[in-house]
Structures are given as structure tokens and as C-alpha cells.
Amino acid sequence: MARKKKGPESGHCSKLLERMSRYIEGDLGSDCCGELEKHLAECPECRSTLVGMRRLADLCRECREQEVSRSPDFRTRLLQVLFPEP
């Protein structure tokens, strides 16, 4: 019997991914938080996605607080911050 597909591309993951930004901002109800946290404990792909989304949210907050210099290597540096090499 085939196992149910897991990961961000599965139906359940994509429903929860839609809620992650609200979760990061603290705007998600406790019932939904519990469901999302349970899923995150079991799904490494979604945990990794959450880490990336938190990094992006932090960078956006920093950008609001300071002017970002658009140097020639800006895109390269941004990608290194968002997706650091292991």
C-alpha cells in the first residue's frame, strides 16, 4: 500500500503553510497553533520552511528600521542570509 505523501507539496502541508505567516506574527488562534506545532514536530520540510519565513520576516523588520543599501552584491548577500550553506 502506498504511503500518503508528506512535505510542503502535500495538501495538508500547503494548508498549514498558508497559516505560517500568521503564526510567526502571533496572529493565529490557539487551536490552529496547536495543530501547526504538532505538524511542525513531525514534518522537517515545514520546519525548514518556517525557519526561512522567520528569517525573511526578521529581515523585513530590519529593513523598515534602516535604509538598505542596494550595492551590486545585494542579491547575493540577501540569498546567503536567507539560505545559508550548511
DSSP file (Angstrom, degrees, kcal/mol; ACC not computed):
  #  RESIDUE AA STRUCTURE BP1 BP2  ACC     N-H-->O    O-->H-N    N-H-->O    O-->H-N    TCO  KAPPA ALPHA  PHI   PSI    X-CA   Y-CA   Z-CA
    1    1 A M              0   0    0      0, 0.0     2,-0.2     0, 0.0     0, 0.0   0.000 360.0 360.0 360.0 135.1    0.0    0.0    0.0
    2    2 A A        -     0   0    0      1,-0.1     2,-0.2     3,-0.0     3,-0.0  -0.471 360.0-123.3 -74.5 140.1    1.4    3.5   -0.9
    3    3 A R        -     0   0    0     -2,-0.2     2,-0.2     1,-0.1    -1,-0.1  -0.513  32.4 -97.9 -79.9 150.8    2.1    5.9    1.9
    4    4 A K        -     0   0    0     -2,-0.2     2,-0.1     1,-0.1    -1,-0.1  -0.490  46.2-106.1 -67.7 135.2    0.5    9.3    1.9
    5    5 A K        -     0   0    0     -2,-0.2     2,-0.3     4,-0.1     6,-0.1  -0.408  39.6-166.2 -66.6 133.8    2.8   11.9    0.5
    6    6 A K        +     0   0    0     -2,-0.1     3,-0.2     4,-0.1    37,-0.0  -0.738  37.0  70.3-115.3 167.4    4.3   14.2    3.1
    7    7 A G  S >  S-     0   0    0     -2,-0.3     3,-2.1     1,-0.1     6,-0.4  -0.419  96.3 -54.6 112.4 171.8    6.1   17.5    2.7
    8    8 A P  T 3  S+     0   0    0      0, 0.0    -1,-0.1     0, 0.0     9,-0.1   0.713 128.8  60.0 -58.9 -22.3    5.2   21.1    1.8
    9    9 A E  T 3  S+     0   0    0     -3,-0.2    -2,-0.1     4,-0.1    -4,-0.1   0.620  84.2  97.5 -84.1 -10.7    3.6   19.9   -1.5
   10   10 A S  S <> S-     0   0    0     -3,-2.1     4,-2.5     1,-0.1     5,-0.2  -0.371  87.0-112.6 -74.1 158.9    1.1   17.7    0.2
   11   11 A G  H  > S+     0   0    0      1,-0.2     4,-1.8     2,-0.2     5,-0.1   0.902 115.6  47.9 -58.1 -45.2   -2.5   19.0    0.7
   12   12 A H  H  > S+     0   0    0      1,-0.2     4,-1.9     2,-0.2    -1,-0.2   0.921 112.5  49.0 -64.6 -44.6   -2.2   19.1    4.5
   13   13 A C  H  > S+     0   0    0     -6,-0.4     4,-2.8     1,-0.2    -2,-0.2   0.924 109.3  51.6 -61.6 -44.9    1.2   20.9    4.4
   14   14 A S  H  X S+     0   0    0     -4,-2.5     4,-1.3     1,-0.2    -1,-0.2   0.857 107.6  52.9 -66.0 -32.8    0.0   23.5    2.0
   15   15 A K  H  < S+     0   0    0     -4,-1.8     4,-0.5    -5,-0.2    -1,-0.2   0.921 113.7  43.3 -63.7 -42.6   -3.0   24.3    4.2
   16   16 A L  H >X S+     0   0    0     -4,-1.9     3,-1.1     1,-0.2     4,-0.7   0.842 106.4  61.0 -73.1 -33.1   -0.7   24.8    7.2
   17   17 A L  H >X S+     0   0    0     -4,-2.8     3,-0.8     1,-0.3     4,-0.5   0.856  96.9  60.7 -61.3 -33.7    1.8   26.8    5.2
   18   18 A E  H 3< S+     0   0    0     -4,-1.3     4,-0.3     1,-0.2    -1,-0.3   0.785 106.9  46.7 -62.5 -26.3   -0.9   29.3    4.5
   19   19 A R  H <> S+     0   0    0     -3,-1.1     4,-2.1    -4,-0.5    -1,-0.2   0.576  87.5  89.4 -91.2 -11.0   -1.1   29.9    8.3
   20   20 A M  H <X S+     0   0    0     -3,-0.8     4,-2.8    -4,-0.7     5,-0.2   0.869  83.9  52.3 -61.2 -40.0    2.6   30.2    9.0
   21   21 A S  H  X S+     0   0    0     -4,-0.5     4,-1.9     1,-0.2    -1,-0.2   0.912 111.7  47.2 -64.7 -39.0    2.9   33.9    8.5
   22   22 A R  H  4>S+     0   0    0     -4,-0.3     5,-3.0    -3,-0.2     4,-0.5   0.869 112.0  52.0 -66.0 -35.4    0.0   34.5   10.9
   23   23 A Y  H ><5S+     0   0    0     -4,-2.1     3,-1.0     3,-0.2    -2,-0.2   0.924 108.5  49.9 -64.4 -45.7    1.7   32.1   13.3
   24   24 A I  H 3<5S+     0   0    0     -4,-2.8    -2,-0.2     1,-0.3    -1,-0.2   0.882 112.6  47.2 -61.2 -39.6    5.1   34.0   13.1
   25   25 A E  T 3<5S-     0   0    0     -4,-1.9    -1,-0.3    -5,-0.2    -2,-0.2   0.524 115.0-116.0 -81.9  -5.4    3.3   37.3   13.8
   26   26 A G  T < 5S+     0   0    0     -3,-1.0    -3,-0.2    -4,-0.5    -2,-0.1   0.725  82.0 120.6  79.0  21.5    1.4   35.8   16.7
   27   27 A D      < +     0   0    0     -5,-3.0     2,-0.4    -6,-0.2    -4,-0.2   0.115  42.4 102.2-104.5  20.2   -2.0   36.3   15.0
   28   28 A L  S    S-     0   0    0     -6,-0.5     5,-0.0    -5,-0.2    -9,-0.0  -0.883  74.8-112.4-110.0 135.2   -3.1   32.6   14.9
   29   29 A G     >  -     0   0    0     -2,-0.4     4,-2.6     1,-0.1     5,-0.2  -0.145  29.7-109.3 -60.9 158.3   -5.7   31.2   17.4
   30   30 A S  H  > S+     0   0    0      1,-0.2     4,-2.4     2,-0.2     5,-0.2   0.840 116.8  54.3 -62.7 -35.4   -4.5   28.7   20.0
   31   31 A D  H  > S+     0   0    0      2,-0.2     4,-1.9     1,-0.2    -1,-0.2   0.939 112.7  43.0 -62.8 -45.8   -6.4   25.8   18.3
   32   32 A C  H  > S+     0   0    0      2,-0.2     4,-2.7     1,-0.2    -2,-0.2   0.875 111.7  55.1 -67.8 -37.0   -4.6   26.5   15.0
   33   33 A C  H  X S+     0   0    0     -4,-2.6     4,-3.2     1,-0.2     5,-0.2   0.931 107.6  49.8 -60.7 -45.0   -1.3   27.0   16.7
   34   34 A G  H  X S+     0   0    0     -4,-2.4     4,-2.2     2,-0.2    -1,-0.2   0.909 111.9  47.2 -60.8 -43.5   -1.6   23.6   18.4
   35   35 A E  H  X S+     0   0    0     -4,-1.9     4,-2.1     2,-0.2    -1,-0.2   0.921 115.0  46.2 -64.1 -44.0   -2.3   21.9   15.1
   36   36 A L  H  X S+     0   0    0     -4,-2.7     4,-2.8     2,-0.2    -2,-0.2   0.922 112.2  49.8 -65.4 -44.5    0.5   23.7   13.3
   37   37 A E  H  X S+     0   0    0     -4,-3.2     4,-1.7     2,-0.2    -1,-0.2   0.877 109.9  51.4 -63.7 -37.9    3.0   23.0   16.1
   38   38 A K  H  X S+     0   0    0     -4,-2.2     4,-0.8    -5,-0.2    -1,-0.2   0.929 112.3  46.5 -63.0 -44.5    2.1   19.3   16.1
   39   39 A H  H >X S+     0   0    0     -4,-2.1     4,-1.4     1,-0.2     3,-1.1   0.918 109.4  53.8 -64.0 -43.4    2.6   19.2   12.4
   40   40 A L  H 3< S+     0   0    0     -4,-2.8    -1,-0.2     1,-0.3     7,-0.2   0.848 102.9  57.9 -60.9 -33.9    5.9   21.0   12.6
   41   41 A A  H 3< S+     0   0    0     -4,-1.7    -1,-0.3     1,-0.2    -2,-0.2   0.768 116.4  35.2 -65.5 -24.8    7.2   18.4   15.2
   42   42 A E  H << S+     0   0    0     -3,-1.1    -2,-0.2    -4,-0.8    -1,-0.2   0.548 109.7  65.4-105.7 -10.8    6.6   15.7   12.6
   43   43 A C     X  -     0   0    0     -4,-1.4     4,-2.0    -3,-0.2     3,-0.2  -0.876  50.1-175.9-125.1 100.6    7.5   17.5    9.3
   44   44 A P  H  > S+     0   0    0      0, 0.0     4,-2.4     0, 0.0     5,-0.2   0.833  86.5  58.1 -63.2 -32.4   11.1   18.5    8.7
   45   45 A E  H  > S+     0   0    0      1,-0.2     4,-2.0     2,-0.2     5,-0.1   0.924 109.1  43.7 -64.2 -43.4   10.3   20.2    5.4
   46   46 A C  H  > S+     0   0    0      2,-0.2     4,-2.5     1,-0.2    -1,-0.2   0.855 111.3  54.5 -71.0 -34.3    7.7   22.5    7.0
   47   47 A R  H  X S+     0   0    0     -4,-2.0     4,-2.2    -7,-0.2    -2,-0.2   0.928 109.5  48.2 -61.6 -43.6   10.1   23.2    9.9
   48   48 A S  H  X S+     0   0    0     -4,-2.4     4,-2.1     1,-0.2    -2,-0.2   0.899 110.8  50.7 -63.2 -41.2   12.7   24.3    7.4
   49   49 A T  H  X S+     0   0    0     -4,-2.0     4,-2.4     1,-0.2    -1,-0.2   0.907 108.8  52.1 -62.1 -42.1   10.2   26.5    5.6
   50   50 A L  H  X S+     0   0    0     -4,-2.5     4,-2.5     2,-0.2    -2,-0.2   0.900 107.0  52.7 -62.1 -41.6    9.2   28.1    8.9
   51   51 A V  H  X S+     0   0    0     -4,-2.2     4,-2.2     1,-0.2    -1,-0.2   0.933 111.3  46.9 -59.6 -46.2   12.9   28.9    9.7
   52   52 A G  H  X S+     0   0    0     -4,-2.1     4,-2.3     1,-0.2    -2,-0.2   0.891 111.4  50.7 -63.1 -40.6   13.2   30.6    6.3
   53   53 A M  H  X S+     0   0    0     -4,-2.4     4,-2.5     2,-0.2    -1,-0.2   0.879 109.7  50.7 -66.3 -37.4   10.0   32.5    6.8
   54   54 A R  H  X S+     0   0    0     -4,-2.5     4,-2.5     2,-0.2    -2,-0.2   0.914 109.8  50.3 -66.0 -41.5   11.2   33.7   10.2
   55   55 A R  H  X S+     0   0    0     -4,-2.2     4,-2.5     2,-0.2    -2,-0.2   0.928 111.7  48.3 -59.7 -45.0   14.5   34.9    8.7
   56   56 A L  H  X S+     0   0    0     -4,-2.3     4,-2.4     2,-0.2    -2,-0.2   0.913 110.9  50.0 -63.5 -43.3   12.6   36.8    6.0
   57   57 A A  H  X S+     0   0    0     -4,-2.5     4,-2.2     2,-0.2    -1,-0.2   0.904 110.9  50.3 -61.8 -41.3   10.2   38.4    8.5
   58   58 A D  H  X S+     0   0    0     -4,-2.5     4,-2.4     1,-0.2    -2,-0.2   0.919 110.4  49.5 -62.9 -43.3   13.3   39.5   10.6
   59   59 A L  H  X S+     0   0    0     -4,-2.5     4,-2.4     1,-0.2    -2,-0.2   0.892 109.3  52.1 -63.6 -39.2   14.9   41.0    7.5
   60   60 A C  H  X S+     0   0    0     -4,-2.4     4,-1.7     2,-0.2    -1,-0.2   0.906 109.5  49.5 -63.6 -41.2   11.8   42.8    6.6
   61   61 A R  H  X S+     0   0    0     -4,-2.2     4,-1.3     1,-0.2    -2,-0.2   0.922 111.0  49.8 -62.9 -43.3   11.6   44.3   10.1
   62   62 A E  H  X S+     0   0    0     -4,-2.4     4,-1.4     1,-0.2     3,-0.3   0.897 107.9  53.8 -61.4 -40.5   15.2   45.3    9.9
   63   63 A C  H  < S+     0   0    0     -4,-2.4    -1,-0.2     1,-0.2    -2,-0.2   0.856 105.4  53.4 -65.1 -34.3   14.6   47.0    6.5
   64   64 A R  H  < S+     0   0    0     -4,-1.7    -1,-0.2     1,-0.2    -2,-0.2   0.830 111.2  47.6 -66.6 -30.1   11.8   49.0    8.0
   65   65 A E  H  < S+     0   0    0     -4,-1.3     2,-0.3    -3,-0.3    -2,-0.2   0.696 121.7  23.3 -86.1 -20.8   14.2   50.2   10.7
   66   66 A Q  S  < S-     0   0    0     -4,-1.4     2,-0.3    -5,-0.1    -1,-0.1  -0.981  84.0-100.4-145.2 155.2   17.1   51.2    8.5
   67   67 A E        -     0   0    0     -2,-0.3     2,-0.6    -3,-0.1    -3,-0.1  -0.588  37.1-135.2 -75.5 134.9   17.7   52.1    4.9
   68   68 A V        -     0   0    0     -2,-0.3     2,-0.5    -5,-0.1    -1,-0.0  -0.812  11.7-134.9 -95.5 125.3   19.1   49.2    2.8
   69   69 A S        -     0   0    0     -2,-0.6     2,-1.5     1,-0.1    -1,-0.0  -0.661  10.0-144.4 -78.5 126.0   22.0   50.0    0.6
   70   70 A R        +     0   0    0     -2,-0.5    -1,-0.1     4,-0.0    -2,-0.0  -0.573  32.7 171.7 -93.5  73.7   21.4   48.5   -2.8
   71   71 A S    >   -     0   0    0     -2,-1.5     3,-2.1     1,-0.1     4,-0.3  -0.317  49.7 -99.8 -76.7 165.5   25.0   47.5   -3.6
   72   72 A P  T 3  S+     0   0    0      0, 0.0     3,-0.3     0, 0.0     4,-0.2   0.797 125.0  46.2 -57.4 -28.9   25.9   45.4   -6.6
   73   73 A D  T 3> S+     0   0    0      1,-0.2     4,-2.5     2,-0.1     5,-0.2   0.193  79.0 111.6-100.1  18.1   26.2   42.3   -4.4
   74   74 A F  H <> S+     0   0    0     -3,-2.1     4,-2.8     1,-0.2     5,-0.2   0.926  77.5  48.2 -55.5 -50.2   22.9   42.9   -2.5
   75   75 A R  H  > S+     0   0    0     -4,-0.3     4,-2.4    -3,-0.3    -1,-0.2   0.906 112.2  49.3 -60.6 -43.1   21.0   40.0   -4.1
   76   76 A T  H  > S+     0   0    0     -4,-0.2     4,-1.8     2,-0.2    -1,-0.2   0.928 113.3  46.2 -61.8 -46.5   23.9   37.6   -3.4
   77   77 A R  H  X S+     0   0    0     -4,-2.5     4,-1.8     2,-0.2    -2,-0.2   0.895 111.5  52.1 -65.1 -39.8   24.2   38.7    0.2
   78   78 A L  H  X S+     0   0    0     -4,-2.8     4,-2.5    -5,-0.2     5,-0.2   0.929 109.5  48.9 -62.0 -45.5   20.4   38.5    0.7
   79   79 A L  H  X S+     0   0    0     -4,-2.4     4,-2.8     1,-0.2    -1,-0.2   0.859 108.6  54.4 -62.9 -35.3   20.4   34.9   -0.6
   80   80 A Q  H  < S+     0   0    0     -4,-1.8    -1,-0.2     2,-0.2    -2,-0.2   0.866 110.8  45.8 -66.5 -35.4   23.2   34.0    1.7
   81   81 A V  H  < S+     0   0    0     -4,-1.8    -2,-0.2     1,-0.2    -1,-0.2   0.916 117.9  42.3 -72.1 -43.2   21.3   35.3    4.7
   82   82 A L  H  < S+     0   0    0     -4,-2.5    -2,-0.2     1,-0.3    -3,-0.2   0.872 130.0  24.8 -71.8 -37.0   18.1   33.6    3.7
   83   83 A F  S  < S-     0   0    0     -4,-2.8    -1,-0.3    -5,-0.2    -2,-0.1  -0.606  80.9-171.0-130.4  71.2   19.7   30.3    2.6
   84   84 A P        -     0   0    0      0, 0.0    -3,-0.1     0, 0.0    -4,-0.1  -0.290  32.3-105.1 -64.8 147.4   23.0   29.8    4.5
   85   85 A E              0   0    0      1,-0.1    -5,-0.0    -5,-0.1    -2,-0.0  -0.494 360.0 360.0 -68.2 138.8   25.2   27.0    3.4
   86   86 A P              0   0    0      0, 0.0    -1,-0.1     0, 0.0    -3,-0.0   0.508 360.0 360.0 -69.7 360.0   25.1   24.1    6.0
